[in-house]
Amino acid sequence: MWLFNQLRRLFASDQSSSLLLLLFTILALVIANSGLGGEYHAFWHVHWLDLSLEEWVNDGLMAIFFLLIGLELKRELYVGELSNLNDALLPTVAAIGGMLTPALIFWTFNHGTEYQSGIGIPMATDIAFAIGVLSVLGSRVPVALKVFLVAFAVIDDLGAAIVIAVFYTSSISLAYLLAALAVIACLLLLNRWQVRFMVPYILGGVMVWWLTLQSGVHPTVAGVALAFTIPFSSEDQDSLSHKLEHALYLPVAFLILPIFAFANTGLAIDMRSLQDMFSHSNSIGIIAGLLIGKPVGIALAAWLAVKAGLCKLPSSLRWGHIIGAGILGGIGFTMSIFITNLAYVGEEEIIHISKMAILAGSLFSGVIGWWWLKIVLPPKTLTT
């Protein structure tokens, strides 16, 4: 019983999922820079059912991650911090600023070049890592700061999903897309008819994923769409949406995201690649977008919204806290890597440099964000 309780406490910890993600990233880097590097890359290019293992991870498993994001977003919209317009405005405005400013910085460095399609790379925030860093500071962190960070990060992910759907779709098969929309419409009817069995929604979700994959729209978008067809009740913790969200949390945090990190961060690092990273307009745009654009965009947008009277800063928060959350917002990692793969399909060299820039920008953001909050947070717990 003691062991079970310890394991449950371990898996419930935000730090644990973040540390596991970091561990698999380091493991991938070590293997890729060892004598097993060739075998590592060859393994992920093994094909099964017309897709490589890497594609199964990025197109298949990550659709489940987006399903969880969609379920979390729906819960926040119905009963969470985004359900009340006044409460939702601050993180929403902050998230918009935190997406547009990094994009503008990247565009400044890469407008008119062959790398401008990477504009979406520095726009997103990695919730797992950002919350993990915040949790290291323990009870010193105001609850309102955690809520603010989670809220704008969830909106960030929704923005990333929209960017993927709109800007990273090269060609569309209208027949497959209409078929996917028809299945979604059927699932919405099942919801309206109060069908409370999980099986038809899961089977329908698999169909939507496959049809979306064939349509040319990235299939992870199907995960978000599926989330909004599943029955939700603000008064019933046993609703299908609640059950599925709880069921997916551990597999996503402790299996899917580590596998994604392991499959996508095996970068061969040498002096030439490091020199390229710090001299390439693409990587400079990514690092500057994450490290400067994120905190500036988040804090400035929030400050302007408060000064304009659109919303209020929670009483337990100070602007130093918002700046710290903005710095942690520069931890792009999962979503930034994901968008990189879509922005530069088949361009291995630029993908390599971009991922190195993402790792560097995310690492700097995490360390600086932790240091900043360690200074500005009071030594005692804030309970409001």
N, C-alpha and C positions, 0 to 999 in steps of 0.2 A: 504493500500500500504506500509506504514511504517513497519507494522508487517511482511508482506511478505518479504521485503528487509532484515529485521533483521534475519528472519528464514533462508533465503538464505545465508546470510553471516555466520550464525552459522554453517549450514551444510557444507559450503565450507571450514571450518576451520579444519586443521589437529589436532589442540588441542581438538576440540569437539569430533572427533571420538575416539581419544586416551582416553579422559576422560570417554567417555561412556563405552569403553572396560574395563577400570579400575573399573568403578562403578559396572558393572555386575560381574567382578571378585570378588570384595569385597562382593557383595550381595550373590554370591554363597557360599563364605566362611562363611558368617554370618549364612545363612540358614543351611548349612551342620553341623555347630557347635551349632545349637539350637535344640529345641525339634522337629523341623520339618525335621531333617536330614534324618530320615528313609523314610519319604514320598518323600523327594527330590530325593533320589537314586532310590526309587521304580518307580517314575514317568518316569525317563529316561530309565527304562528297560521295559516299556509297549511296546508291539509289535503291529505293524500295517503293513500289507502286507509283512509278513515274516522278517521284520527288526524292531529292537527296535528304539525308538525315538532317542536314542543316536547315533545309526548307521545311521539314516536318516540325522542327523546333520553332523556327521563326514564323511560319505560316499556320501551323497547327496548334502547338502548345501555347503560343502567345495569344491565340484567339480565346483560349480559356482565361488567360490573364485579363484580356479586355472584357470578357464576360464578367469577371469579378469587379473590375473597375466600373462597369455599367451598373451592376447591382448596388455597389457602394454609392454611386452617384444618385441612383434612384432613391435609396434610403435617405440620403442627405436632403434630397429635394422634397420628400414627403414628411419626414419627421426629424431631420437633422438640422445642422447649422445653416443649410441653404433653404429651409422651408419657410423661414420668415424673411421678408424682403429686406428689412432693416439690418438684420444680422448677416444676410448673404451679400450685401452690397460691398462691404469692405474687402473680404477675400476675393470676390468676383472682380472688382476693379483692380486689386493687386495682381491677380492672375493675368488679367489682360495686359497690364503694364509689364509684367514679367515675361510675357510672350513676345510682345511687340518690340520692346527695347533690344533684347538680344538679337532678334531678327534684323532690326535696323542696323545694329553694329556689324553683323555678319554681312549684310548687303553692302555696307560701306566699303568693306574690304574686297568683296568679290563680285560686285555688280559689273556685268558685261564680260565676265570670265566664264570659262567652262565649268566653274565650280558653284555658280550661283544657285543651282538647284538644291544645295545643302542648306538653304536658309532656315529650314525647319529644325535643324539639328540642335541648336542651343536653346530652343524654346521650352522644352519640357523639364519637369522635375521628377526625380526618382523618389517616390514616397518612402520606400523601404529604407534606403540609405539616409534620407533626410530625417525621418523619425528616429532611426537608429542612433544617429549622432545626437539628436536632441535628448533621447532617453539616457544617454551616458551622464547627463547633468543631473539626473534623478529628480528629487522632490523640489529642487530649486526652480524648476520650470513651471510657470503659471499654467493652469489648465487652459486658460484662454489662448495662450501662445501655441499649445499643441493643436487646439481646435483651428486656429487661424492657419497654421502650417498645413494641416491635413486638408482643410477646405480649399485653399488655393492650389494645392498640389493635385487634388481630384479634378478641379476645373482645368488645370494645366493638361491633365491626361485626356480630358474630353476635347480640349483644343487640339491636342496632338492627333487624336483620332479623326477630327474634322480635317486637319491638315493632310493626313495620310489619304483620306477618302477623296479630297478635292484636288490636291496637287501631285500626288504620287500614284496616279492611275494613268498609265500610258495609252491604253486602248480599251474600249469597252464593247463587249458583246451584249447588245441590247436584249436579245432573247434570254440569255442566262440571267441577266440582271432583273428582267421583268419576272422571271420564274422565281427568283429569290424573294422579290417583293411580294409575290403572290403567296408564298409559303409564310412569310412574316404576317401578312394579312390574315391568313388562316389561324395562326397562333394567337393573334390579337382577338379573333372571334372566339377561340377557345377560352381565352381569359375573360371575355365579356360574358360568355355563357357559364362562367364560374366552374370550369373544369379544373379540378384540384389534384390531378395526377401528374407526376413529374415526367413520366415516360414520353407522352406525346410532345412535350416541349423540348426534351433532349433530342428525340429523333428528328423533330422539325429543325432544331438548331444545327444538327449535323448536315441536314439537307441544305439549309441556308448557307452554311460554311462552304460546302462543295460547289454550290451554284455560284456563290460570290467569287470563289477561286477561279472558276471557269469564265466568269464574266470579265475579268481583268481588274476589278476593284479588289484592293487588298483584303484577304479573307478575315483579318482580325477585326475589321469593321463589323462583321457578322456577329462577333461576340457582344459588342455594345448594343446592337439592334436586338439580339435575342433577350438581353437583360430586361428590356422594356416591354417584352411580351409576357413575362412570367408574373403570375398573380402576386400582388403585394398588399398587405394590410397593416396599417399603422397600429391597429389594436390587437393583432394576432401574431405573436412571436413564432407560431407554427405555420405561418404562410409559406408558400413554396419559395418565394424570394428570400425570406429570412433563412430558411433551411439550406437553400443552395449556397447562399453567401457564406454561411458558417461552415458548410461542408468543403467549400473551395479554398478557404483561407490558408489552411495548413499545407495542402498540396501545392498551391501557388507559391507561397512564401518559402517553403522548404524543399521543393522539388523543381517546379517549373522555372522559377527565376534563377536558381543556381545552375540548372542545365543550360538555360539561355546564356548566362554569363560564361560558362565553361565552353560553349560552342562558339562564342563570338569575341572572346578577348584573348585568344591565343595568338599574340602578336610577337613576331620576331623583332627584337629590339637591338639595334647597333648604333654606332656613332653617326652613321649617315642618316638613318631614320630620325634620330634625335635632332640633328641639324636641320633636316627637312621640316620637322614639326615646328620648330621655332623660327623658320624663315618663310614658310608657305602661307600665302594669304588665306587659304582655306582653314588651316589649323589655327592661325592667329585669330581669325574671325570666330571660330568655335570657342577658343579659350577666353577671349575677351568678352564674348557673348555670355558665357556661363559665369565668369568670375566678376565681371563689371556690369554687364547688361541686366542680369537677373536681380541683384540687390538694388541697383539704381531704379530699374523699372518698377519693381514691387514697392519699394519704400516711397518713391516719388508719386506713383499713382495713388497709393493709400493716403499720403499726406495731402495731395490735391483734393481727393474726395472728401476728406474730413474738413479741410479748410473751406470747401465749397458748401458744406452743410449737408452733403448727401448721406453721410453716415457718421458714426461716432467711434472713437477708439475705446475699446473696453477699459474699464476703470483699473484693472490689474495690469495693463500693458503700458509700456512707454515706447517712445520712438526707437530707442536703442534695441528693444526687443524685436520690433518690426524689421529693423535693418538686419539683425542677426538671422531672423527667419528668411529674409531675402537672400542673404549670403548662402544659407543652406539650400535655398531654391536653386542655386547654381550647380548642385549635384545632379547632373543630367543622366548619366550612366545608361540605365536600361532603355528608356525611351529614345535618348539621343543616339545610342548604338543602333537601335531598331530603325530609326529614320535614316541613318547613314546608309544602311543596307539597301533602302529603297531609293535614296537620292542618287547613288552612284552604282547602279546595277552593272556588274561585269567589270568595273574599274578597280581592280584589286589594290593598286598602289595608292590611290587616293582614299579608298576605304581604310587601308592600313594606317595612313597618316591621320585620318579623321578620328579613328578609334583611339589612337595614341593621344590626340588632343583632348578627346572626351575624358579619358582616364586622368590626364594631367589637370584639366579644368575642374573635374569633379573632386579630385583629391585636394587640390588647393582650396576649393570652396568648403569642403568638409572640415578641413583643419582650421581654416581662418574663421569659419562660422562657429565652430566649437570654442575657439580661443576668445572670440568676441563675446559670445554669450556667457562664457565663464567669468568675464570681467563685469558685464553689465547686470547679470542676474544677482539678486541679493543672496546672502548666505543661508537664509531661512526659507521655509516653504511658504509659498503664497497660496492661499486656499480659495481666493475669489476668482 
